[in-house]
Amino acid sequence: MTTFLRLAGLSFIAAGSFLAAFCSSGARAKGERAGLICAGGPTSDLEVSVEPDRIDSVGGRDEIRFRLEMRHHSSKSGRARYAVELLNQDGQLVGPARISDIFTHDGHESVMRSTYATPPGLADGTYELRVTAAAAEEQGSGATYVHSAHFRIAAGQAAGISQQEWLSGSKVNQATLGKSAVASPQATCRTCDPGDGDGGGGSTGGGGTGGGGAPANTGTVTGTIQYYNNQGNFCPTTRDCSGTYYPQSEFHAYVPVRDTRVYIRRDSDSAIIGQGSTNAGGQFTISWSIPGGTGDVQANLIWVGEHKDGRFAIRASDGSQYIFWTMPFTLHSHGTDSVGALSWGTENSPNPIANVYDGAWRTWRQFSLSNRLVTYFTGVEIRYPSSDCPTSCTSGSDKLVKLDPDSAYAPQARVMHELGHVASYVSNRDQSRSLSNDYCYPNTGGNCGWSLQTAEWSQDAFEEGFATFAGDTALASPWSTAPHTCYQSAAACSTGHHNEESSPGATGQCASDENRFPLSVVRYLWDAYDFNVDYPTETLARDPHEFFDTLNSFDNGRDNHQKDEPQCCILGYCYLCTRDGRSAVDFKWNWANWGTDSSSAWTNNCSPTGD
């Protein structure tokens, strides 16, 4: 028996009470939302949606049929295909992956549609249906996209769940223990005076002491926290990776969870008995203490996706805190216990939250080179997954980033780019350009999407280009010979495609409207930042802090070259008076006024337009 109802273009399944959580987040257009200074990150050339079609009940057990859609937006001809994988709540594949036939597209927007049916009689639990698509285009470029849908089976009946419910209800946030985990205690001090412990002494934290002279039950825990890295935008081994911060050797490998807050939690009542943080190698040493206690203790370790200094925190869509946890282990009184290497995520089931955390950490590592950002870039909240913005968005005044559900493995165009908007905002001292988003050049309206190579009004081309450039510094140093920028999920940028060192040159060599591309802004800023000499007059190699300090140098006001230039106000009523204001031209002017002439970098990268 099959029962289903179609309403407003979506499928709501009566059998099994499917939720609207299955709605695709792959929409191309971006709507402006109140308070957001960025309407979203760049769109991908390749997008995937997964929607439920119906449930077939066979012998009292539900089989779910999904509609799959792969949409290709590129103007270049090429080929594409996708793979479908079903994973259970333990991160294990259920049956083999299904790989589609090759789909040929002719350089126009193309759509490939198919269906997928889950095996009937799935065991009770939560499941992830993951679709990974890839396209190979002419001239060696390409695109990748990863999209998931989630559901629950209970007593043979199916119901849709959100990605956040999947993250909370599956074992994705539980650690995998290494062979060396929960080792026997080292340097156990059974003969020490039971009153000599003070609960401290850990390299990254410690517990408290007992009051009233009562002896404290204390000890130390050591270990390493790591995660399976599935982030794209690494530098592939087929490219000259001199100067890269993210080589391919770190992709599809376990890498440290760095500078995150860690807690030791007593199992009997969830009381925190010790706390600290990991270092840059993911290692921690934490002292724990229980006032007046004696004997061994059962405890577990948790970390919460928050930077140790409060720079940023990864939160759920409702702002609640994620908890990454281990099963209980034994703490030996007055001993040092090693829990070994604790791993989150696997090759089949990478942990998306841990991947987002690392993308943010890499970004902050570079932002910390600016004293201005050290002062003002703090308390940033990154919400994942959020359906509020189809391609992610940022509220600078709230220091709030919202990442779409498909963003976890595309750091360059998502978490890094959005944090670039936060850095821009705090550098600008509360500018008011939240009213100026309009991505419909040469028309107006605000609801059109953007990419690195679409013509935009100058104010938006500059803001998106600046945020992209700021985020890209997390992946490539000024010495990098071939830095690329792109939207690629769980894959490298295509070699030669959006190479930041490969500008067409001066204006006469550029394509129509290329001076309005966000990519031209990125290349202008990168040439002013890097140490490479691409043309005889390239002499700038400026420190990263200068870019944020230059934004700060804009005078207050709405006149030309000032920070709120796009707005005009009469008798208290403000409106958009120039969509080409507050542009790369204004940045160049203020930088020169501050003492740095970047005209050569500007001219040799299609002279990004502006008023």
Summary of the structure (lengths in Angstrom):
residues: 611
radius of gyration: 26.1
end to end distance: 64.0
largest distance: 82.3
contacts: 2207
relative contact order: 0.12
helix: 19%
strand: 31%
